[in-house]
Amino acid sequence: MPSKLLIVESPAKAKTLSRYLGKDYTIKASMGHIRDLPSSKLAVDVDQNFLPQYQIIPAKKKAVADLKKAAERANEILLATDPDREGEAIAWHIAHILGNGGAKTPIHRVMFNEITKDAVKLAVNSPGEIDLHKVDAQQARRVLDRLVGYLVSQQLWGVVAKGTSAGRVQSVALRLIVEREEEIEAFVPEEYWNIGALASVETCDPFSVKLVKMAGEEAVVSNGEIAGQITHHLETMPAKLADVRHRTSSQKPQAPFTTSTLQQEAARRLRMGVKRTMSVAQRLYEGTELGEAGAVGLITYMRTDSTRVSPVAVDAARAFVQATYGDKFLSPKARIFTGKKGKRTQDAHEAIRPTSTEYPPAKVKKYLKPEEFRLYELIWNRYMATQMADAKYSGVTVEVAVGEEGGAPAGSDGKKGEAPYLLRAVGRKLIFAGFRTLWGESEKEEGEKKEGDEETTELPDIFYSDAPKAKQPAVGADANVSSVTSEQKFTQPPARYSESMLVKTLDELGIGRPSTYASIIGTIQDRKYVERDEKRKLLPTELGRTVNKILVNEFESVFNVKFTAEMEDALDDVEDGGDWTETVRKFWEPFKEKIDQFKGRKKEIKENVVERTGRTCPSCNKGELIVRFGRFGKFVACDQYPDCKYIEKENGEAKAEPEKIGRECPTCGKGELVKRQGRFGEFISCNRYPKCKHTEEIPGAEKKGPGGNLPDVSIPCPREGCGGTIVAKRTRRGKVFYSCTNWKEKKCDVAFWDLPIEKECPECHYPIRVVKGKNLVCPECKHKEEYVPEDADA
C-alpha cells in the first residue's frame, strides 16, 4: 500500500512522475491554486495587518476533498508544486488545508527544475521545508494586486462602465501602448531623399553604393531639387576608388532562453503569441508521450529569469556538439552566462534548456504536435548553440569618391581635402558558421533597431581579403558611376508594439515578471482596452484610452513605470527576508488618500471623460445623448439612465425592445425570458437583467465570431424525474458541451463533452450514447460499437 502522497499541480505532471516513482507513492494533482481571495469582496483586512481572507476556490472543492482523503492514508506528504514563488504559495495553501502544524502526518516540500528520473529521485530523497519568505513575497504581490485591482476598478465602474478594471501591472502595460500611439499621432514626418547608384572598378561587376557624405559631412538631402542636382553631378563628375577597408569579426552565441527571451524569439521566428508559447512550453515541461519511453519532460522549468545552467548540463551539451559536429565547432572552453548587471533575477532554477541530449528534435518529432516540435527545436538549437564556436565573418567597406577634392557639392560649400561626394558599400560574408549552424540570424521587427547595424550589400569577391592580391583593385583606381537613382522618403513614427516588443520593453524596464506577461497581454485584450491592427500590432481602443486617461490623471504615482519597477524590487526584498506587511503598508497609506480623493471627485471626473453628442434624448425629451461603453464596445444612450433606458444603434435608430418568448425565467421565477442580440448572435436571457443574470443559448441559431453555430441538439434528460432537456452549450473558452437545462434550478449534473445520440445502450439500457470518433459509446457501462450515421447511405 502506498505510504507517501506526492502532490503536484497538474495531471500531466502527475502522469510523468508516476513513471519515475514506485508503488510507495500516490500522486495527486491540485489542479493549480486551491485557495484564493474571493472575487466578490476586497478580502483584505487593512486594519489587521492586511490579513488576507482566503477561501477554497468553489471549483476546487472536489479536488480538495480528494487530497484530504489521500492524505489520511499517507505516512508522509510531499508537495512538489512549481519551483517559483507562486508554486511555493500553492504548496503553503495545500499544507494549511491538510493541517500543517497540527497534523500527525509530516508535510515536506520537494522541488525539481526538470522532470527527469534523476532530478525527481534526488528531490524526493532530500525533501525540505516550505520557504516562507517566498510565500510572503507572493502574498504581498497578491494583496497589492487586490488592493489596486479591486478598489480602483470599483471606482472605474462608476465613471466609465461596468466591467472596466485596473491592475497594478496591466495598467502600466496599457499606458505604454497608449503613449506609443500618442507619439505616433503627434509625429510630424520630415522629407529626405536617398541617393543610390551602381559603381564599378576596372573589370569587376557593378555593385550598389549609397551616398553617405558630402564634402566630408554626413549627407542630408532634404528636397527633390537638391536631389536632382546631386544626381546630375554623380552622372557627370569623375570618380575613383577612395578606400577599401577589410575586417574580420566574430560573433558569440546568445545566452540560453529565459522566459522573456523565449517569448520574444517564439514570436519572431515562429509567429507564436506569448500565451500560446507558454502553454506549449508547459506541455513540454510536464511531460510528453514518447512511444516506449513513456511520458518524458523535455525541457526544464519554463518560468525563469536566470541564464544559469548546471555544470552537468553544460558538459552534456559540449559532448553532444563534439560528437555531432566535431571539435572545430565546439567552443574552446565552456561558456558561462550571467544575467544583466544590476538586474535582480529569480535564480532559484536554471535557464530554459532541454533536459537530456538523448532526445534531439529529429528523434522526437513524430511524437510531438507541430507547435510542440517547433518550440522544442527552438529551445534545443538555442541551448546547444551556446557551447558552439564563434561564427566568423569577413567584412569589407568600399568607398567611391566622386568629383575633384575641395569641390562644392549641391547645396553646400566644398571642403579642402574632401571629395564633393562619397559613396559607400558594406559587404559581409560568413567564413565559418560556428554556432550559426544551429542558430540563424533573427528577423528584425518593424521599428526594431540595433546599434552598430549597417546596411550590407553583395560585393564582388575581388574586394574581400581572401581574394588574390593581384586581382584586388588598387585605391585611387578610376571608377565608373551609373544608374543613379534618387528616392523620396519621409521619417517614420515609432512602430506600435508587437507582443514580443512589449515583452522586451516590460522586461528591460523591470515591470512585472516574465511569467506574468502572457496574462498581462491577454487581460488588456480581453478587457477590450487593446486590439490588433492589420499587422498584428497592439493598438489601444477608445475604451483603453479613456481608462488610461483616468488612471494617469488620478493615480499617476501608482500607474507609472518607475513605481512599478521599484515595487518589483521591494517584492524581491521580501523574498530575501523583509517584512511583507510593511511593504504593503508603505504603498497603502498614500494609495488610500488617492482613492478617497477620487471618490470625492467622481462626478467631476466622469464629466471630464464623457463624450456628449449635443442631442436631446428622443425618448424622455429631458436627457442628453452621450457616448457610453459597454461589454460590446461604444454605444449612444441617454444620460438619465436608469430612469431612461434609451439606447441608439450605430445607424441612429432606436434599439428595438427584446422579443418575449413566452417562458418564465427558471432562475428567479419572476422575470420573463426574452431574445436579445449579443456579440456572437441571438441568445435568451431574463428581462430582469442585471438583477437576474440567467442566460441560454439558442440551439441552431446563427452565430458570429469564435465557435460558430451550436449543434442543434434536443434530447430528454435521462435523469429520472428531472424533466429537463439536453442541449448544446459553450464554455467561457468557447468549447462545446452538452448538458441539462435544469442544471441550475434542479441541480441536474448530467453533461457530456461528446455529441449525445438518443439511442439506447444494448447492454445497460441507458437511453443516451455519445459519439467518440468512429464509435458509439455508452457513458454508463462504456459499451462500444461502430457508429454509422443514419444518413450515411442516403
C-alpha positions, 0 to 999 in steps of 0.5 A: 500500500502506498505510504507517501502522497506526492502532490503536484499541480497538474495531471500531466505532471502527475502522469510523468512522475508516476513513471519515475516513482514506485508503488510507495507513492500516490500522486495527486494533482491540485489542479493549480491554486486551491485557495484564493481571495474571493472575487466578490469582496476586497478580502483584505483586512487593512486594519489587521495587518492586511490579513488576507481572507482566503477561501477554497476556490468553489471549483476546487472543492472536489479536488480538495476533498480528494487530497484530504482523503489521500492524505489520511492514508499517507505516512508522509506528504510531499508537495512538489508544486512549481519551483517559483514563488507562486508554486511555493504559495500553492504548496503553503495553501495545500499544507494549511488545508491538510493541517500543517502544524497540527497534523500527525502526518509530516508535510515536506516540500520537494522541488525539481527544475526538470522532470527527469528520473534523476532530478525527481529521485534526488528531490524526493530523497532530500525533501525540505521545508516550505520557504516562507519568505517566498510565500510572503513575497507572493502574498504581498504581490497578491494583496497589492494586486487586490488592493489596486485591482479591486478598489480602483476598478470599483471606482472605474465602474462608476465613471466609465462602465461596468466591467472596466478594471485596473491592475497594478501591472496591466495598467502600466502595460496599457499606458505604454501602448497608449503613449506609443500611439500618442507619439505616433499621432503627434509625429510630424514626418520630415522629407529626405531623399536617398541617393543610390547608384551602381559603381564599378572598378576596372573589370569587376561587376557593378555593385550598389553604393549609397551616398553617405557624405558630402564634402566630408559631412554626413549627407542630408538631402532634404528636397527633390531639387537638391536631389536632382542636382546631386544626381546630375553631378554623380552622372557627370563628375569623375570618380575613383576608388577612395578606400577599401577597408577589410575586417574580420569579426566574430560573433558569440552565441546568445545566452540560453532562453529565459522566459522573456527571451523565449517569448520574444524569439517564439514570436519572431521566428515562429509567429507564436503569441506569448500565451500560446508559447507558454502553454506549449512550453508547459506541455513540454515541461510536464511531460510528453508521450514518447512511444516506449519511453513513456511520458518524458519532460523535455525541457526544464522549468519554463518560468525563469529569469536566470541564464544559469545552467548546471555544470552537468548540463553544460558538459552534456551539451559540449559532448553532444556538439563534439560528437555531432559536429566535431571539435572545430565547432565546439567552443574552446572552453565552456561558456558561462552566462550571467544575467544583466548587471544590476538586474535582480533575477529569480535564480532559484532554477536554471535557464530554459534548456532541454533536459537530456541530449538523448532526445534531439528534435529529429528523434522526437518529432513524430511524437510531438504536435507541430507547435510542440516540435517547433518550440522544442527545436527552438529551445534545443538549437538555442541551448546547444548553440551556446557551447558552439564556436564563434561564427566568423565573418569577413567584412569589407567597406568600399568607398567611391569618391566622386568629383575633384577634392575641395569641390562644392557639392549641391547645396553646400560649400566644398571642403579642402581635402574632401571629395564633393561626394562619397559613396559607400558599400558594406559587404559581409560574408560568413567564413565559418558558421560556428554556432550559426549552424544551429542558430540563424540570424533573427528577423528584425521587427518593424521599428526594431533597431540595433546599434552598430547595424549597417546596411550590407550589400553583395560585393564582388569577391575581388574586394574581400581579403581572401581574394588574390592580391593581384586581382584586388583593385588598387585605391585611387583606381578610376571608377565608373558611376551609373544608374543613379537613382534618387528616392523620396522618403519621409521619417517614420513614427515609432512602430506600435508594439508587437507582443514580443516588443512589449515583452522586451520593453516590460522586461528591460524596464523591470515591470512585472515578471516574465511569467506574468506577461502572457496574462498581462497581454491577454487581460488588456485584450480581453478587457477590450482596452487593446486590439490588433491592427492589420499587422498584428500590432497592439493598438489601444481602443477608445475604451483603453484610452479613456481608462488610461486617461483616468488612471494617469490623471488620478493615480499617476504615482501608482500607474507609472513605470518607475513605481512599478519597477521599484515595487518589483524590487521591494517584492524581491526584498521580501523574498530575501527576508523583509517584512511583507506587511510593511511593504504593503503598508508603505504603498497603502497609506498614500494609495488610500488618500488617492482613492478617497480623493477620487471618490470625492471627485467622481462626478467631476471626473466622469464629466471630464471623460464623457463624450456628449453628442449635443442631442436631446434624448428622443425618448424622455425629451429631458436627457442628453445623448452621450457616448457610453461603453459597454461589454460590446464596445461604444454605444449612444444612450441617454444620460438619465439612465436608469430612469431612461433606458434609451439606447441608439444603434450605430445607424441612429435608430432606436434599439428595438425592445427584446422579443418575449418568448413566452417562458418564465425565467427558471432562475428567479421565477419572476422575470420573463425570458426574452431574445436579445442580440449579443456579440456572437448572435441571438441568445435568451436571457431574463428581462430582469437583467442585471438583477437576474443574470440567467442566460441560454443559448439558442440551439441552431441559431446563427452565430458570429465570431469564435465557435460558430453555430451550436449543434442543434441538439434536443434530447430528454434528460435521462435523469429520472424525474428531472424533466429537463432537456439536453442541449448544446452549450459553450464554455467561457473558452468557447468549447462545446458541451452538452448538458441539462437545462435544469442544471441550475434550478434542479441541480441536474449534473448530467453533461457530456463533452461528446455529441449525445445520440438518443439511442439506447445502450444494448447492454445497460439500457441507458437511453443516451450514447455519445459519439467518440470518433468512429464509435458509439459509446455508452457513458454508463457501462462504456459499451462500444460499437461502430457508429454509422450515421443514419444518413450515411447511405442516403 
